[in-house]
């Protein structure tokens, strides 16, 4: 699943990402790209995020945790 998440990020951000990629160290990860990441993740995993969850997505690890929680429900 982490690799699929990274593929989504690569597609949206148009740059390589790794496990340490976050909003803090990736200048391309701005507010517009953040929204695109969310939309792409929702489509890729057939899930839906709540607004407060969207605000928690600040890194690959955060996204993986939230996607895992959604898929386990």
N, CA and C atoms as a LAMMPS dump frame, in Angstrom:
ITEM: TIMESTEP
0
ITEM: NUMBER OF ATOMS
219
ITEM: BOX BOUNDS ff ff ff
-5.0000000000000000e+02 5.0000000000000000e+02
-5.0000000000000000e+02 5.0000000000000000e+02
-5.0000000000000000e+02 5.0000000000000000e+02
ITEM: ATOMS id mol type element x y z
1 1 1 N 0.819 -1.187 0
2 1 2 C 0 0 0
3 1 3 C 0.87 1.261 0
4 2 1 N 1.967 1.253 0.763
5 2 2 C 2.825 2.436 0.809
6 2 3 C 3.335 2.795 -0.584
7 3 1 N 3.672 1.784 -1.374
8 3 2 C 4.161 2.06 -2.725
9 3 3 C 3.08 2.709 -3.584
10 4 1 N 1.841 2.262 -3.425
11 4 2 C 0.731 2.864 -4.181
12 4 3 C 0.541 4.321 -3.759
13 5 1 N 0.645 4.583 -2.465
14 5 2 C 0.542 5.961 -1.965
15 5 3 C 1.649 6.817 -2.574
16 6 1 N 2.856 6.288 -2.587
17 6 2 C 3.979 7.031 -3.17
18 6 3 C 3.766 7.279 -4.655
19 7 1 N 3.182 6.319 -5.362
20 7 2 C 2.891 6.51 -6.798
21 7 3 C 1.932 7.675 -6.988
22 8 1 N 0.923 7.765 -6.129
23 8 2 C -0.022 8.891 -6.203
24 8 3 C 0.713 10.207 -5.974
25 9 1 N 1.571 10.242 -4.966
26 9 2 C 2.319 11.465 -4.678
27 9 3 C 3.241 11.845 -5.828
28 10 1 N 3.911 10.874 -6.407
29 10 2 C 4.792 11.142 -7.547
30 10 3 C 3.987 11.723 -8.704
31 11 1 N 2.828 11.152 -8.961
32 11 2 C 1.975 11.624 -10.052
33 11 3 C 1.532 13.065 -9.822
34 12 1 N 1.104 13.371 -8.614
35 12 2 C 0.593 14.707 -8.312
36 12 3 C 1.727 15.738 -8.188
37 13 1 N 2.77 15.371 -7.462
38 13 2 C 3.85 16.326 -7.194
39 13 3 C 4.88 16.419 -8.314
40 14 1 N 4.877 15.411 -9.198
41 14 2 C 5.811 15.36 -10.326
42 14 3 C 7.262 15.425 -9.844
43 15 1 N 7.56 14.62 -8.819
44 15 2 C 8.909 14.488 -8.283
45 15 3 C 8.993 13.174 -7.516
46 16 1 N 10.21 12.736 -7.286
47 16 2 C 10.41 11.512 -6.515
48 16 3 C 10.046 11.761 -5.055
49 17 1 N 9.499 10.738 -4.415
50 17 2 C 9.19 10.819 -2.99
51 17 3 C 9.735 9.577 -2.304
52 18 1 N 9.963 9.693 -0.999
53 18 2 C 10.383 8.539 -0.218
54 18 3 C 9.589 8.544 1.092
55 19 1 N 9.937 7.643 1.989
56 19 2 C 9.199 7.522 3.25
57 19 3 C 9.271 8.78 4.104
58 20 1 N 10.256 9.607 3.87
59 20 2 C 10.451 10.809 4.68
60 20 3 C 9.831 12.071 4.06
61 21 1 N 9.226 11.954 2.9
62 21 2 C 8.638 13.118 2.234
63 21 3 C 7.473 13.666 3.058
64 22 1 N 7.468 14.983 3.201
65 22 2 C 6.396 15.655 3.942
66 22 3 C 6.2 17.058 3.382
67 23 1 N 5.163 17.721 3.859
68 23 2 C 4.937 19.101 3.446
69 23 3 C 6.124 19.977 3.845
70 24 1 N 6.767 19.655 4.945
71 24 2 C 7.865 20.475 5.465
72 24 3 C 9.115 20.422 4.593
73 25 1 N 9.333 19.302 3.895
74 25 2 C 10.566 19.187 3.114
75 25 3 C 10.333 19.047 1.607
76 26 1 N 9.108 19.292 1.174
77 26 2 C 8.78 19.181 -0.252
78 26 3 C 8.078 20.462 -0.712
79 27 1 N 8.817 21.371 -1.36
80 27 2 C 8.225 22.648 -1.763
81 27 3 C 7.042 22.504 -2.721
82 28 1 N 7.015 21.421 -3.474
83 28 2 C 5.905 21.21 -4.413
84 28 3 C 4.594 20.887 -3.69
85 29 1 N 4.674 20.437 -2.45
86 29 2 C 3.497 20.018 -1.692
87 29 3 C 2.835 21.256 -1.076
88 30 1 N 2.208 22.064 -1.92
89 30 2 C 1.508 23.264 -1.469
90 30 3 C 0.027 22.944 -1.288
91 31 1 N -0.773 23.955 -0.987
92 31 2 C -2.188 23.712 -0.687
93 31 3 C -2.955 23.156 -1.885
94 32 1 N -2.659 23.614 -3.07
95 32 2 C -3.346 23.097 -4.258
96 32 3 C -2.983 21.64 -4.509
97 33 1 N -1.696 21.33 -4.429
98 33 2 C -1.276 19.942 -4.61
99 33 3 C -1.825 19.058 -3.492
100 34 1 N -1.973 19.606 -2.304
101 34 2 C -2.528 18.845 -1.185
102 34 3 C -3.945 18.381 -1.528
103 35 1 N -4.738 19.274 -2.071
104 35 2 C -6.101 18.908 -2.469
105 35 3 C -6.087 17.859 -3.581
106 36 1 N -5.181 18.015 -4.524
107 36 2 C -5.073 17.023 -5.601
108 36 3 C -4.65 15.657 -5.062
109 37 1 N -3.741 15.645 -4.088
110 37 2 C -3.32 14.388 -3.464
111 37 3 C -4.527 13.702 -2.829
112 38 1 N -5.324 14.462 -2.103
113 38 2 C -6.492 13.893 -1.437
114 38 3 C -7.458 13.29 -2.445
115 39 1 N -7.762 14.023 -3.502
116 39 2 C -8.682 13.522 -4.528
117 39 3 C -8.137 12.247 -5.165
118 40 1 N -6.864 12.251 -5.493
119 40 2 C -6.259 11.073 -6.131
120 40 3 C -6.249 9.867 -5.184
121 41 1 N -5.973 10.098 -3.907
122 41 2 C -5.997 9.006 -2.933
123 41 3 C -7.406 8.445 -2.773
124 42 1 N -8.389 9.33 -2.719
125 42 2 C -9.777 8.873 -2.592
126 42 3 C -10.176 8.005 -3.777
127 43 1 N -9.764 8.394 -4.966
128 43 2 C -10.091 7.596 -6.158
129 43 3 C -9.294 6.293 -6.183
130 44 1 N -8.02 6.361 -5.848
131 44 2 C -7.155 5.185 -5.923
132 44 3 C -7.565 4.1 -4.934
133 45 1 N -8.022 4.508 -3.753
134 45 2 C -8.341 3.537 -2.707
135 45 3 C -9.843 3.402 -2.452
136 46 1 N -10.663 4.137 -3.206
137 46 2 C -12.121 4.113 -3.053
138 46 3 C -12.527 4.395 -1.607
139 47 1 N -11.994 5.498 -1.085
140 47 2 C -12.289 5.931 0.277
141 47 3 C -12.629 7.415 0.251
142 48 1 N -13.05 7.926 1.396
143 48 2 C -13.374 9.341 1.511
144 48 3 C -12.801 9.874 2.823
145 49 1 N -12.211 11.046 2.777
146 49 2 C -11.605 11.648 3.964
147 49 3 C -12.484 12.764 4.506
148 50 1 N -12.502 12.875 5.839
149 50 2 C -13.188 13.971 6.509
150 50 3 C -12.257 15.191 6.503
151 51 1 N -12.823 16.395 6.594
152 51 2 C -11.981 17.603 6.577
153 51 3 C -10.855 17.591 7.61
154 52 1 N -11.14 17.122 8.836
155 52 2 C -10.082 17.117 9.854
156 52 3 C -8.978 16.116 9.505
157 53 1 N -9.329 15.028 8.828
158 53 2 C -8.317 14.063 8.385
159 53 3 C -7.433 14.672 7.308
160 54 1 N -8.024 15.46 6.44
161 54 2 C -7.258 16.106 5.372
162 54 3 C -6.174 17.004 5.962
163 55 1 N -6.483 17.651 7.071
164 55 2 C -5.52 18.514 7.731
165 55 3 C -4.389 17.751 8.401
166 56 1 N -4.629 16.471 8.701
167 56 2 C -3.614 15.634 9.35
168 56 3 C -2.594 15.084 8.355
169 57 1 N -2.89 15.149 7.071
170 57 2 C -2.028 14.544 6.046
171 57 3 C -0.847 15.452 5.739
172 58 1 N 0.202 15.299 6.516
173 58 2 C 1.369 16.172 6.332
174 58 3 C 2.608 15.418 5.878
175 59 1 N 2.5 14.075 5.786
176 59 2 C 3.648 13.271 5.383
177 59 3 C 3.18 11.94 4.802
178 60 1 N 4.113 11.211 4.207
179 60 2 C 3.802 9.886 3.684
180 60 3 C 3.299 8.997 4.821
181 61 1 N 3.939 9.081 5.977
182 61 2 C 3.536 8.259 7.131
183 61 3 C 2.117 8.598 7.588
184 62 1 N 1.775 9.884 7.626
185 62 2 C 0.419 10.294 8.007
186 62 3 C -0.605 9.733 7.033
187 63 1 N -0.306 9.845 5.765
188 63 2 C -1.232 9.354 4.737
189 63 3 C -1.4 7.844 4.863
190 64 1 N -0.3 7.134 5.043
191 64 2 C -0.38 5.679 5.166
192 64 3 C -1.246 5.28 6.372
193 65 1 N -1.067 5.958 7.482
194 65 2 C -1.854 5.673 8.689
195 65 3 C -3.344 5.894 8.438
196 66 1 N -3.687 7.012 7.826
197 66 2 C -5.095 7.326 7.576
198 66 3 C -5.725 6.383 6.553
199 67 1 N -5.003 6.079 5.492
200 67 2 C -5.531 5.159 4.477
201 67 3 C -5.744 3.78 5.101
202 68 1 N -4.801 3.333 5.904
203 68 2 C -4.928 2.031 6.571
204 68 3 C -6.165 2.011 7.462
205 69 1 N -6.376 3.066 8.235
206 69 2 C -7.559 3.151 9.109
207 69 3 C -8.836 3.071 8.278
208 70 1 N -8.869 3.782 7.159
209 70 2 C -10.074 3.785 6.314
210 70 3 C -10.346 2.406 5.727
211 71 1 N -9.298 1.735 5.296
212 71 2 C -9.478 0.434 4.646
213 71 3 C -9.841 -0.669 5.649
214 72 1 N -9.509 -0.466 6.917
215 72 2 C -9.824 -1.472 7.936
216 72 3 C -11.258 -1.378 8.409
217 73 1 N -11.946 -0.299 8.112
218 73 2 C -13.336 -0.111 8.57
219 73 3 C -14.29 -0.925 7.733
